[in-house]
């Protein structure tokens, strides 16, 4: 090349390059600082600050108001056998709930993700329906099915002359069945997303080196699922710790949430604050232990390749076996929803001493057309509030997950714990914290009072369900090697372009899984809503509770089925989006 040609090329290169841009690390650092600052404001204003106020109340000298300092009540608390039993009972219940829900959810995820067989897609949708169960109606349907005097034990007596008492589920066993069938989706969603994103070449390489299927699963596949299993374990453990309705209806009194309600009913807010603080500490310790275990190793793939293709079952006997396993299992998991549907078409007093209802009616469903706006208002209210809360949680939760997984800074574990803290607290505690913080003008509410306004409920949903999106997205990012993004950057892509074209498509399943859980829980949230809702903005869960309280089980069941239908629509849309994303390869 001649000197003139080289100079000409250099001139063109300079002209094409244009003015120098700010270094990418500056742009990246500012985006990180902005995300962390926004996260800090949310945590301080809506989580940590109110929680500190609750802890402060726990050392008050007076049981009703905050007055002075005294740790005597703490000593009395730990010396009380009832409280010690509640602490032990809550821990045992939570650990067992993680085990039973983890085994069930992981097994269902593997079955419906790794094999192609007739009816698989239908089973995938139906397997997620239990997360749509309304809190009160859902647990009540479990009790009507499996509890004392339940329809299934009654059927065993009527059809097979067996003593129905032998089939009654009550106490710890009953609560575990409820938790297993309502919390397994936490594992199912995260594990399904992890299986879809896992690098198939790793398993193929292990098989080519002579490893059997069992060794491949135990040494390759399951370790890659660790972030997903950790996410499911955290969410399930904290959900079980804050569970109230199931222990109440199945008469398992050794739980801390019931002690909180009893203390509040007796006007002892100091004791309620002590129990709430203890519950939060237990959840924080569990979170620290499980995160420490997760960080012992790195569980990442080093390619952008998608998950292993589903094995198409060609053998007729194998198809029949998989069908006979998947379909009855799925039907069993949706039995509580079927129970709610039957209640919605059962005439008043038409199901007393019989296996099946003796009287049917469409009177309750007719309210869809005759009830007017008053009937539909709780539905539209819940939709509006849930969409607002989920939208904010997706932006903050996914952004926080990206920063936490990609950046190294001091206090990272403490920040992780603070983000998950709202999910560790019972809904009643979150509601009381928000009432305490926003019953008067606050700088975190632009100087306004939020209690008694529309904004308080979406804020409670946002605070409570942000950890779901954060943890689900973090699990997906933990599987993704940062070198993929760095490779895109080294080829000239901007940070935003690399994130949008490389990172986002690979973590979209995790984000959608968390958003789905948050939306479903928002539509059906009851424990916090019952304390802070306003008459003008009654959510769907309160409408269900009011109808049942007034003896209108049919109306409450119709509202419950509306919630199920809404979630079913969201599930179908999500599955269509996932099927489209399966055909899209991240591109530069």
Buried (B, 14 or more C-beta within 10 A) or exposed (E): EEEEEEEEEEEEEEEEEEEEEEEEEEBBEEBBEEBBEBBEEBBBBBBBBBBEBBBEBBBBEEBEEBEEEEEEBBEEBEEEEEBEBBBEBBBBBBBBBBBBBBEBBBBBBBBBBBBBBBBBEEBBBBBBBBBBBBBBBBBBBBBBBBBBEBBBBBBBBBEEEEEBEEBBBBBBBBBBBBBBBBBBBBBBBBBBBBBBBBBBBBBEEBBEEEBEEEEBBEEBBEBBBBBBBBBBBBBBBBBBBBBBBBBBBBEBBBBBBBBBBBBBEEEBBBBBBBBBBBBBEBBBEBBBEBBEEBEEEEBBBEEBBBBBEBEEBEEEEEBEEBBEEBBEBBEEBBBBBEBBBBBBBBBEEBBEEEEEBEEEBEBBBEBEEEEEEEBEBBBEBBBBBBBBBBBBBBBBBBBBBBBBBBEEEEEBBEBBBBBBBBBBBBBBBBBBBBBBBBEEEBEBBEEEEBBBBBBBBBBBBBBBBBBBBBBBBBBBBBBBBEEBBEBBBEEEBEBEEBBEBBBBBBBBBBBBBBBBBBBBBBBBBBBBBBBBBEEEBBBBBBBBBBBBEEEBBBBBBBBBBBBBEBBBEBBEEBBEEBEEBEEEEBEE
